[in-house]
Amino acid sequence: MNRRDLLKRGMLLLGASALSLDRSAAQRLASPRLDALLARHGWIKLTLGGSVREATVTVNGQATIIADTASSDCATNAVELIYSNGAIEARVPGKAPFLAQSLMVAGAGNTFAYKGRQYRGRVQAVAGGGGITVINEVMIDDWLKGVLPAEIGSDSPLEALKAQAIAARSEAIFRLSHPPHKSEGYDFCTGEHCQAYKGISEETAAIRQACDATLGYVLVAQDDVVNAVYHNVCGGATAAAEDVWDGDPEPGLRPVFDTLRGGSPNLQSEAAAGAFLEAEGRDCFCYPGNPGYAEYAKKYFRWTRTLDAGAAGRAAGVGTLTDIRVIERRPSGRVRRLQVVGTSGQKVIEKELPIRRMFDLWSGLFVIKVENAGGRLNSVTFIGGGNGHGVGLCQHGAREIARRGGTFDQILGHYYPGATLRKVYRP
């Protein structure tokens, strides 16, 4: 059996399906990102673990091991993979070890188990870097069913789940033309760096309904798929992409007040940002007093963090802090550049994430108050709002809009101004 026949057999055994362009619903986008998904027939690759010395994969029914040059049917549903001399040794009872640089483990169904967790799709194992990389190959809409419980929560209203499904699908497709982990042999990780993913374990009927009902829908702006990022709590105003990352403004990622009135925020001055953060914010969709608000997230809407001058200076690497000030704030209220001065030097920290990480803050939406004693800076307090980068969909705001009767398209229209919905593929 030649390589082409082996791969074809593998696709059949794995119950492989494919996506095709939905020409009846939308004119084709001239998008390399959508082309990348269609070229894969809808399959994406996620790592479940790298550089492992051994792994056990359990499939539905009898397992089949498939490589480029050979295949082997097994009388068991469990396959043990061992890293040995730069290759993978697949072990099953009653058979000689199967050696390959890379292989797939297939079963009659479309699910498998690895490290006590169930996943949809199939398993690819690749030798390299001193161990085995275990990869979950899965259809994008099956992957979404494991993303929603990890990202927005299984208890979210149905319309919020639908909005989250479309946002997550759009972000993934946007990144597929240049996958963040391409050099490592897969597209995405399963953590927040890409999008969190839990497999089948926390799927619910509502999550499956949300993904199936929105299958093929993406957000589009300027005839391309939107990089539809999202976050936990915006604090009352979302951010523009260029507020937090390098690069030009991105279509569909503009700042908005998270209220019924909407509109673009103008919180660029210290006075405006301070007044906004001092306000109670009851009219905000992500206000923590709203019914059904997740308990863990209530602390994020408004928060403070105080550091003494020594701790703040050490965090910034400038000795003991003697001065700190915002030197650039964006209209969304996010701090873009922060100057710190200490007994051993000074520096300017740029961009939202480095600033947050330096002082262990929940967002870049904050103002600063300093306390002086004896003519010296004694402590600094960060008074802030929100959790996450603040760009795109606010998950707790989306939950509240849905609770009030809003539909998924209304939610997306609020958080991605200028973007439209388009169905671009079908099963």
Backbone hydrogen bonds, N-H to C=O, Kabsch-Sander energy under -0.5 kcal/mol:
donor,donor_aa,acceptor,acceptor_aa,energy
6,L,2,N,-2.4
7,L,3,R,-2.5
8,K,4,R,-2.2
9,R,5,D,-2.7
10,G,6,L,-2.5
11,M,7,L,-2.1
12,L,8,K,-2.1
13,L,9,R,-2.8
14,L,10,G,-1.8
15,G,12,L,-1.5
16,A,11,M,-2.6
18,A,427,P,-0.6
20,S,426,R,-2.3
22,D,424,V,-1.4
23,R,21,L,-1.3
25,A,22,D,-0.5
26,A,22,D,-1.3
31,S,29,L,-1.8
35,D,31,S,-2.2
36,A,32,P,-1.8
37,L,33,R,-1.4
38,L,34,L,-2.4
39,A,35,D,-2.5
40,R,36,A,-0.8
40,R,37,L,-0.6
41,H,38,L,-1.3
42,G,37,L,-2.2
43,W,40,R,-1.4
44,I,138,V,-2.6
46,L,136,N,-1.9
47,T,188,F,-1.7
48,L,134,V,-3.4
49,G,134,V,-0.9
52,V,132,I,-2.4
55,A,81,L,-2.3
57,V,79,V,-2.5
58,T,113,A,-2.0
59,V,77,N,-2.7
60,N,111,T,-0.9
63,A,76,T,-2.9
64,T,106,A,-2.2
65,I,72,S,-2.8
66,I,64,T,-0.5
66,I,104,M,-2.9
67,A,70,A,-2.5
72,S,65,I,-2.3
74,C,63,A,-2.4
79,V,57,V,-2.7
80,E,91,R,-2.2
81,L,55,A,-3.8
81,L,79,V,-0.5
82,I,80,E,-0.5
82,I,89,E,-2.3
83,Y,53,R,-2.9
84,S,82,I,-0.6
84,S,87,A,-2.8
87,A,84,S,-1.5
88,I,100,A,-3.0
89,E,82,I,-3.2
89,E,87,A,-0.5
90,A,88,I,-0.7
90,A,98,F,-3.2
91,R,80,E,-3.2
91,R,89,E,-0.6
95,K,92,V,-1.5
98,F,90,A,-2.4
99,L,97,P,-0.6
100,A,88,I,-1.7
103,L,125,A,-2.1
104,M,66,I,-3.2
105,V,123,V,-1.6
106,A,64,T,-3.3
106,A,104,M,-0.5
108,A,60,N,-1.7
109,G,60,N,-0.6
112,F,119,Y,-2.2
113,A,58,T,-2.9
114,Y,117,R,-2.4
115,K,56,T,-0.5
117,R,114,Y,-1.5
119,Y,112,F,-2.8
121,G,110,N,-2.5
122,R,137,E,-2.8
123,V,105,V,-1.1
124,Q,135,I,-2.7
125,A,103,L,-2.9
126,V,133,T,-2.0
127,A,101,Q,-3.1
128,G,131,G,-2.5
131,G,128,G,-1.0
132,I,52,V,-2.7
133,T,126,V,-2.9
134,V,49,G,-2.9
134,V,132,I,-0.6
135,I,124,Q,-3.3
135,I,133,T,-0.6
136,N,46,L,-3.3
137,E,122,R,-2.2
137,E,135,I,-0.7
138,V,44,I,-2.3
138,V,136,N,-0.6
140,I,42,G,-2.5
142,D,139,M,-0.8
143,W,139,M,-2.5
144,L,140,I,-1.8
145,K,141,D,-0.7
146,G,142,D,-0.5
146,G,143,W,-1.7
147,V,143,W,-0.9
147,V,144,L,-0.6
148,L,144,L,-2.4
151,E,147,V,-2.4
152,I,148,L,-2.4
153,G,148,L,-1.8
156,S,153,G,-1.5
161,L,157,P,-2.2
162,K,158,L,-2.4
163,A,159,E,-2.0
164,Q,160,A,-2.5
165,A,161,L,-2.4
166,I,162,K,-2.1
167,A,163,A,-2.3
168,A,164,Q,-2.9
169,R,165,A,-2.4
170,S,166,I,-2.4
171,E,167,A,-2.6
172,A,168,A,-2.3
173,I,169,R,-2.5
174,F,170,S,-2.6
175,R,171,E,-1.6
176,L,172,A,-0.8
176,L,173,I,-0.8
178,H,175,R,-1.1
181,H,187,D,-1.4
182,K,179,P,-1.5
184,E,181,H,-1.3
185,G,182,K,-1.7
186,Y,181,H,-1.7
187,D,45,K,-1.3
188,F,45,K,-2.1
194,C,191,G,-1.2
195,Q,189,C,-0.6
197,Y,190,T,-1.7
198,K,146,G,-2.2
200,I,118,Q,-2.5
201,S,118,Q,-0.6
201,S,198,K,-0.8
203,E,200,I,-2.1
208,R,204,T,-2.3
209,Q,205,A,-2.3
210,A,206,A,-2.6
211,C,207,I,-2.3
212,D,208,R,-2.5
213,A,209,Q,-2.7
214,T,210,A,-1.1
215,L,212,D,-1.0
217,Y,214,T,-2.5
218,V,422,R,-2.5
220,V,420,T,-3.1
221,A,224,D,-2.4
224,D,221,A,-0.9
226,V,219,L,-2.6
228,A,226,V,-2.1
229,V,227,N,-2.5
231,H,393,L,-2.5
232,N,387,N,-0.7
233,V,387,N,-1.7
237,A,234,C,-0.6
238,T,256,V,-2.8
239,A,390,G,-2.9
241,A,253,L,-1.4
243,D,240,A,-1.2
244,V,240,A,-0.7
244,V,241,A,-1.2
245,W,241,A,-2.3
253,L,250,E,-2.0
254,R,252,G,-0.6
257,F,263,G,-2.6
258,D,236,G,-2.5
259,T,257,F,-1.7
262,G,259,T,-0.5
267,L,331,P,-3.0
273,A,269,S,-2.4
274,G,270,E,-2.4
275,A,271,A,-2.4
276,F,272,A,-2.1
277,L,273,A,-2.1
278,E,274,G,-1.6
279,A,275,A,-1.3
284,C,281,G,-1.8
285,F,258,D,-2.8
287,Y,284,C,-1.6
290,N,287,Y,-1.8
293,Y,290,N,-1.4
297,A,294,A,-1.1
298,K,294,A,-0.6
298,K,295,E,-1.2
300,Y,297,A,-1.8
301,F,297,A,-0.6
301,F,298,K,-0.5
303,W,384,G,-2.3
305,R,382,F,-1.9
307,L,380,V,-2.6
309,A,378,N,-2.3
312,A,308,D,-2.7
313,G,309,A,-2.1
314,R,310,G,-2.4
315,A,311,A,-2.2
316,A,312,A,-1.7
317,G,313,G,-1.1
318,V,313,G,-2.4
321,L,309,A,-2.4
322,T,341,V,-3.3
323,D,341,V,-1.9
325,R,339,Q,-2.3
327,I,337,R,-2.0
328,E,337,R,-1.5
330,R,334,R,-2.8
333,G,330,R,-2.7
335,V,364,G,-2.7
336,R,328,E,-2.5
337,R,328,E,-1.8
338,L,349,I,-2.4
339,Q,325,R,-3.0
340,V,347,K,-2.7
341,V,323,D,-2.9
342,G,345,G,-3.0
343,T,320,T,-1.5
344,S,318,V,-2.2
345,G,342,G,-1.2
347,K,340,V,-2.3
349,I,338,L,-3.1
349,I,347,K,-0.5
350,E,348,V,-0.5
351,K,336,R,-2.6
355,I,351,K,-1.6
356,R,352,E,-2.7
357,R,353,L,-2.9
358,M,354,P,-2.0
359,F,355,I,-1.5
360,D,356,R,-0.9
361,L,356,R,-2.2
366,F,333,G,-0.6
366,F,364,G,-1.0
367,V,383,I,-2.2
369,K,381,T,-2.4
371,E,379,S,-2.7
372,N,370,V,-0.5
373,A,376,R,-3.1
376,R,373,A,-1.3
378,N,371,E,-3.6
379,S,371,E,-1.6
380,V,307,L,-2.8
381,T,369,K,-3.3
382,F,305,R,-3.2
383,I,367,V,-2.6
383,I,381,T,-0.6
384,G,303,W,-2.8
384,G,382,F,-0.6
385,G,365,L,-2.2
386,G,300,Y,-1.9
387,N,233,V,-3.2
388,G,362,W,-2.6
392,G,239,A,-0.7
393,L,229,V,-1.2
395,Q,231,H,-2.6
395,Q,393,L,-0.7
396,H,232,N,-2.1
398,A,394,C,-2.8
399,R,395,Q,-2.0
400,E,396,H,-1.4
401,I,397,G,-2.4
402,A,398,A,-2.3
403,R,399,R,-2.1
404,R,400,E,-1.9
405,G,402,A,-1.7
406,G,401,I,-2.8
411,I,407,T,-2.4
412,L,408,F,-2.4
413,G,409,D,-2.1
414,H,410,Q,-1.7
415,Y,411,I,-1.9
416,Y,412,L,-2.1
419,A,416,Y,-2.1
420,T,220,V,-2.7
422,R,218,V,-2.3
424,V,216,G,-3.0
424,V,422,R,-0.7
425,Y,216,G,-0.5
426,R,20,S,-2.4
